[in-house]
C-alpha cells in the first residue's frame, strides 16, 4: 500500500513540476516576434499577434486583420549518468535525445470598431512540454514519458483613452491536458525495467484574465506594459499500474487522483524606439511569479490528507531581451535579437524528466510585405542552454546522479492578412 500511494503521488507531482518548469514557459506566439527574440513585443504591434502579449497594442492596428503562425521546435536535450546508489551501470543512464520535436500553431484576429475601440482574440499556448525516455531506462521511476499541452483562448478589447495612452483587457479560457508514464526501472525486486509503475492521464479547463497599457511619446517612441493573471488548474485523471499485487499492484483497477496547481502570473515591460526612418531598437523585461510555486500536495480518492508533499522552493524568474529591426527595402524588413532566459529552479530541485537551466536566445528573421494586404514573416532561433549536474532520489530510496544539457532550434512562419 505504501509503494502504491507513493507512486500515485509521485506521478501526479511530476506532471505539475514539469508543466511549470521555466524552460517550458512558451513564448512562441509569433514569427514576427521570434525574429527579434521577442524583444519589444508588448510595445511594437507588428500584427494581430499582439493579442498574446499586450491587448492595448491592438489600438495600433487600424484595419481588420487576421494572422496565423506555425512554430517548429527541435530540442536537443541529453542526460548522462554520474552515479547510482544501487550499483547500476551509470553509462546505461546516458540518453542523447529525451525531448521530441513539436509544432505549435497559433491564430489571431483584430477588429477595429472605430478610432478608439478595438476588439480582438486569439488561440495560442503559454505552457507545453514533452519528454520521452526508453521504457527499459534504469532510472525509470524518475522519467519515462511526460507531456503537457495547454491552449489559451483569449478575447480582448482595447480603448484609446488619449492620443498617447491606450488601455486593454482580456478574458482567457485555458485548457490543459497531461499524460505521464513511469516504469519500474532497475531495483532489488528483479522485475522487468519496462513494467509500468504509474500511468496517469488528466485534464482541466480554467479561466484567467490579462490587462495592458501602451504609451506613445510620439510616433517613434512608445512603451508597453502587460500583465497576465495566474491560472488555477485542478488536474483530474485516471491512474493505473502493472505492478504485482504484493507491492501495490491494482490488478487492472483504475484509481482517480487529482492535484491542484497554479500557473504563475506574468508581467512584461517593453520599449520601442525608431532611431531613423529605417532602424529601430526594442527591448523587453518579462517577470514570472514562480515564487508562488513552493510546495506540491497530491490527493487520491478516499484520503482526506495529502498522500505526498514536496517542497519546490522556486524563485521568480526574469527574461531580458534586446533586438533591432531594419527596413531594408519598401517590402522587406529584417530583424535580430538576443535574450537571457533564467531558470526558476535551483540544483536541489532539478529533475531528469525536465532538466532546466539558464538559456541564451539568438534570433533573426524577416518580413515580406508585397502590398498593404499581405505580410509573411519568417524567423529562426537557436537557444543555448547551460550544462547542469544534480542528484535525484526515487520512491524506493535510490539516489541517481546526472549531468544534463539542453539546446533547441526554432523556426516559425506567419501569414497576416489585412482587410
C-alpha angles and dihedrals in degrees: 000000000000093000091047093052092045093051092049092051093043093053092051090046093054093053090054097042093049094044091057099041111131092231090063100048094117120227095170098116100132145006091229090058096040090059090066097035086256091291110162094006096143091054110034106064097194091169145334092305087083083088089079095052111030125358091200089065090069086082088074091063108083101184134044111276141178125198134186129188138185119197124192120204121195108184123196103200120161136176131200128195118243103170144353123198092206093059094253118161102267092207087066087067092063116110123167098198122029100152119067124214119267140199118218117193126191137176136193144180134193124195119186111208097188138330092297110027125065132173127199146158145185149181116227142130132254098179134033143138146167131188130169132187127179117281091239095049109144094229090046096146090062098049139006120127119348126170138165126183123186130180122194116204108196134188116187143175131200129197126194101223095181135351088273105034130061126177130198142182138183145188121224134203111197124197118193129187124183133187127185135176124181125185128210096244125186112337141145090264091077092223121148112281091228095057109124109247094176136007118181135170123179143155143180143181122223142160139240141163140224138199136189147178133208122197121189118199086186139319092295102042130049142149131213130201124184139173130195118195126233117265120220116213131185104200110205123182151141120275127201140157142188098227123134114261092247092066100038104290115166096215092229095316123135118223122201117230137173143187128190115220136173122218103216127248120255131211127188135189119193139178134199125193126177106209094181133001087271106030128065135168126206139180143185140197114199122191125195120195098227091148088083087066100083106131142015124214122187127197136194131197114281097023122100094191126061112269091206136022128181130184112227102173095194119183130220110271132212132205115198121189137178126190148160137211129201129194098224096178134353088271104032130065121181126203141190135178147166130209138188108215113191125205120233093213131089130210093265093061106037120126134207091222091064109011106195133193143154113290140199120212122210112189142175135169148147142222125220116199111176090178142349093279103051131052129170122191129196127185142169130192137185117205115202114200129193124246113249134188124207146148128237130192121214129213093268093057097258116142121214128189123210144177116207136186127185132189129161140196120212133192130178139181125193136184124200126188123194117202 
